[in-house]
């Protein structure tokens, strides 16, 4: 009978530890993840660049500003509104595309991977 009581006490202690972990450590992280809203960018809103395929992005409100994130590219845009944050992210993607294109011959391995992804997703439109 005493062994069962000791086992129950240990089990209760472990349950308390798990509950404390969930409420203290995991809950704030989950709130941040849940607060992210996924979306797809279908346009860069650039006169000479078009997206062949959408780019995955997330919107998040950190309390001070809205953050638009493209985790595949490790890029972020910021603004007071969702529209401003997305427009900033689009500009950042365009800037990265142009920068990588200009130095495509001298890119390191990681930059080369990003360039290959972007050059596959972004299409240049003919200029009049």
N, C-alpha and C positions, 0 to 999 in steps of 0.2 A: 504494500500500500504506500509506503514511504517513497519507494522508487518511482511510482506513478506520479506522486505529488511533485517530486523533484523534476521529473520530465516535463510535467505540465508547467511548472514555474519557468523552466528553461525555454519552453515553447512560447510562453507568454512574453518573456523577455525578448526573444528573437522577433516576435510579432511587433512589439513596441519599437524595436530598432528599425525594422522594415518600414513601419508606419512613419517614424520620425524621418527616415531617409526620404521617403516619398514626399512628405510635406515640406521638409526643409531644403532638400537638394533637387529633387526631380520636378516638383511643381513649378518653380519659377522658370525652369528650362522649357517645360511643356507649354506654359503660358506664352512664352516667346515664339515657340514653334507654331502653336495654334493661332497666334496673332498674325502669322504670315499668310498672305493670300496669294495663291498661285495664279498665274495668268500667262498667256502667250503673246509675245510681240509679233505682230504681222507686218509691221511697217517701221522703217527708220525715219519716215517723214523727211526724206532727203531727196532733192530733185534728181540726183544722178545715181542713187543707190536704191536697190529694191531687195527685199528678202525673198529668197526662193522657198525657204521653209521658216516657220516661226521659231523664235528664240524663247526658251522658258525663262520666266522672270517671277519674282515675288515682290509683293508690296507689304511693308511693315510700318506701323506707326510706333516710333520709340518715345512718344510723349512730347518731343520737341520738334520733330520734323517727320516727314514721310520718307522712307528709304525704298527705292526700287533696286532690286538685286538681280543680276544675271550670274548665278553661281558657276555655270559652265565656263564663263569667261573671266570670273573673278572681278567683275565690274559692278559699280554701284552708282546710283543717281540719287540726288537729294532734292527736296522741295517742300514748300509749305502745303502743297496739295498733291494728290496722286498724279494729276496731269503734269505738274511741274517736275515731280520726281521721275516720271516716265520719260518726259522730254529730255531731262538731264542724262538719264541712262542712254537714251537713243544717241545723243550727242557724243557721249563717252564711247559708245560702240563704234560710231563713225570715225571718231578720232583714232581709236585703236586700229581700225581697218586701214585707214590711210597711212598711219605710222608703220604698221607691219608691211604693207604693200611696198612702201618706199625702201625698206631695208630687208626685203624678202631674201636677198642673196646672202645676208650675213647673220641670219637669225640663229639663236641657240636652239637646243632641242625642245624646250618648253614653249618658247615663242613660236617655233616652227609648227608645233601641234595646234596652237591657237590659230595661227595663220591658215593652216589647212582647213580647220573647221570654219573659220570666217569666210575664206574664199569659196568654200562649198555652199555656204548659206547665203552670202551676199552676192548679188548680181549687179554689175555696173550697167547703167542704161546709156544708150548712145546719146551723145550731146549734139544738139542741133547745129 
